[in-house]
Amino acid sequence: RLDAESASGTPTPVDPSVAIDGVDEFYGEILANPGEPPSGSFHMHQTDGDGEFMLTVADGAIVVAHEHGKGDAAVRATGEELLELVWGRRSLEGLEVFGDRAVAENWTSLAP
C-alpha cells in the first residue's frame, strides 16, 4: 500500500498499531532466520504508541523481545516511520538514532 500510494502521489497515514504489527511481522516471521544475521543488538522504540522491540541474534536466528532495553544501537520514531525503515522505504536520516550507527544500518538494511 505504501508503494502504490507513494507512486500515485496520494499517501495516507498508516495507523500506528498496524504499522508496528508490520515491523513485528518483518523481524519475527519474514526474517526470523536470515542468511547472515546482523551483529550487535538493536532497540526500536515507537514514539506514537507502545511498540518496543529489542532485537538480538541467538544461534543464527533473530530474537524479538517486546520490551525496552539498551541495545548497541537504538532508533526512536513513529510506527509508520519504523515500518518504512525496516521495509527499506526510508533511511535513518531524520530519525533519532543512538549508539553505534553502523549496527542500526545493518539491522535496517535487511529489507528484501
C-alpha positions in Angstrom: 0.0 0.0 0.0 2.8 2.4 0.9 4.4 2.0 -2.5 1.2 2.3 -4.5 0.1 5.4 -2.7 3.5 7.0 -2.9 3.7 6.3 -6.7 0.2 7.8 -7.2 1.1 10.9 -5.1 -1.7 10.2 -2.6 -0.1 8.8 0.5 -2.3 8.3 3.5 -1.1 7.8 7.1 -0.7 4.2 8.4 -2.5 3.5 11.7 0.3 3.3 14.3 -0.8 -0.1 15.6 -1.0 -1.5 12.1 2.5 -0.1 11.3 4.0 -1.7 14.4 2.4 -5.0 13.6 4.3 -4.8 10.2 7.6 -4.3 12.0 6.9 -7.2 14.3 5.9 -9.4 11.3 9.1 -8.4 9.4 11.6 -9.3 12.1 9.6 -12.1 13.9 8.3 -14.0 10.9 9.6 -13.0 7.5 13.2 -12.5 8.6 13.4 -14.9 11.5 16.3 -16.8 10.1 18.4 -14.5 7.9 21.2 -16.0 5.9 23.8 -13.7 7.5 22.4 -12.2 10.7 23.4 -8.7 11.7 25.8 -8.2 14.6 25.0 -6.3 17.7 21.7 -5.7 19.4 19.2 -3.2 18.2 16.4 -1.4 20.1 13.4 0.2 18.3 11.1 2.5 20.2 7.7 3.7 18.8 7.0 7.3 19.7 3.3 7.3 18.9 2.3 4.1 20.7 3.5 1.3 22.9 5.8 -0.5 20.4 9.1 -1.6 21.8 11.5 -4.1 20.1 14.8 -5.5 21.5 16.4 -7.4 18.6 19.2 -9.8 19.2 20.6 -12.9 17.4 20.9 -16.4 19.0 22.0 -19.5 17.1 21.7 -17.6 13.8 18.1 -16.6 14.4 16.6 -13.2 15.2 15.2 -13.0 18.7 12.4 -10.4 19.1 11.6 -9.2 22.6 8.8 -6.7 23.0 10.4 -4.8 25.8 12.6 -1.8 26.5 16.3 -2.5 26.5 19.7 -1.0 25.9 20.9 -2.1 22.5 24.2 -1.4 20.8 22.1 0.9 18.7 18.6 2.3 19.0 16.1 4.3 17.0 13.1 6.3 18.1 10.4 7.0 15.5 6.7 6.8 14.8 5.2 3.4 14.0 4.9 4.4 10.3 8.5 5.6 10.2 9.7 2.3 11.7 7.6 0.3 9.2 9.1 2.3 6.3 12.6 1.9 7.8 12.5 -1.9 8.2 10.9 -2.4 4.7 13.6 -0.3 3.0 11.3 2.6 2.2 13.3 5.2 4.1 16.7 5.7 5.7 17.7 6.5 9.2 18.2 10.2 8.2 15.9 12.4 10.2 15.2 9.8 12.9 16.6 9.7 16.4 19.5 7.3 16.4 21.5 6.4 19.4 24.6 4.3 19.9 26.5 2.6 17.1 25.0 3.9 13.8 26.7 1.0 11.8 24.7 -1.5 13.9 21.5 0.4 13.2 22.3 0.5 9.5 23.0 -3.3 9.4 19.7 -4.1 11.1 17.7 -1.8 8.9 19.4 -2.9 5.7 17.8 -6.4 5.8 14.8 -5.5 3.7 14.2 -7.7 0.7 
